[in-house]
Amino acid sequence: MRSIDDIIADFDLLDDWEDRYRYVIELGRELPPMPAEDMTEANKVRGCVSQVWLTARVEPGAPPILHYTGESDAHIVRGLVAIALALYSGKTPGDILATDAETLFARLGLQEHLTPQRSNGLRSMVARIKDDARQAAEPA
């Protein structure tokens, strides 16, 4: 999986939005497949028009590290899942909560080039990831 820094650098090289859309779809194709048994109602992200599933695995530690897997039934949304995972997976709850996804998505131009439904879905994914981070940060 590509790092968020690599994704930002690649976006900066692409001037045309058609090329950027193709790149987002390519990111989705590179996303490792989610095991079918993880595509459950409990893992489904609410607020997405397309079907989106996210799972979080908490690596114990002080602080813990959250690792994510994700999947979608739509090509472009699968790419958006890949961007969200590049931004948040492998981070501590504090880092996740401190990361401003809206600023990054605006920098990439996603907000003005996505449909309102896709933008809402992206916000729903981020909200779910931040909720997981808050839960992981709570003392047991």
C-alpha positions, -999 to +999 in steps of 0.1 A: +000+000+000+013+035-008+020+060+018-001+092+021+030+112+012+034+092-020-003+097-028+000+135-023+031+136-045+014+116-072-017+139-070+006+169-074+020+155-106-015+150-122-030+182-135-061+167-152-090+155-131-096+126-154-061+114-147-067+119-109-099+098-111-080+071-129-053+073-102-079+070-074-093+039-091-058+025-094-053+030-057-085+010-051-072-018-073-040-020-052-060-022-019-056-057-005-089-076-007-109-078+026-118-113+037-154-120+029-161-129+066-152-093+075-179-079+052-205-079+079-233-055+089-212-046+120-182-035+098-204-016+073-199+022+073-232+041+076-237+072+055-221+058+023-242+054-008-219+026-019-212-003+003-181+003+024-167-019+051-139-011+076-122-032+102-098-020+129-072-042+145-057-027+177-020-036+182-016-034+220+010-010+234+014+023+251-001+039+231-019+012+209-016+013+171-047+009+149-044-011+117-073-009+092-086-030+063-113-017+040-134-026+010-161-011-012-182-024-040-176+008-061-142+014-079-138+051-071-150+046-035-125+017-031-098+042-041-111+067-015-109+039+011-073+033+001-065+071+007-082+070+041-063+039+051-030+054+039-038+084+061-049+066+092-037+030+093-007+022+115-012+053+137-018+058+174-052+070+185-037+104+193-023+107+158-056+097+143-076+122+163-051+150+155-051+143+117-073+167+098-086+147+069-108+175+056-077+197+050-059+168+031-090+161+010-093+198+001-056+199-008-061+169-031-091+186-046-114+158-037-141+178-021-148+199-052-145+170-076-166+143-057-203+141-057-219+152-024-228+116-017-192+105-021-180+134+000-205+124+027-193+088+025-157+099+029-167+119+060-185+089+074-154+067+069-132+093+087-158+096+115-158+058+120-120+057+121-119+085+147-146+067+168-124+036+167-094+057+178-114+073+207-124+038+219-088+025+216-076+054+236-099+048+265-084+029+295-095-007+296 
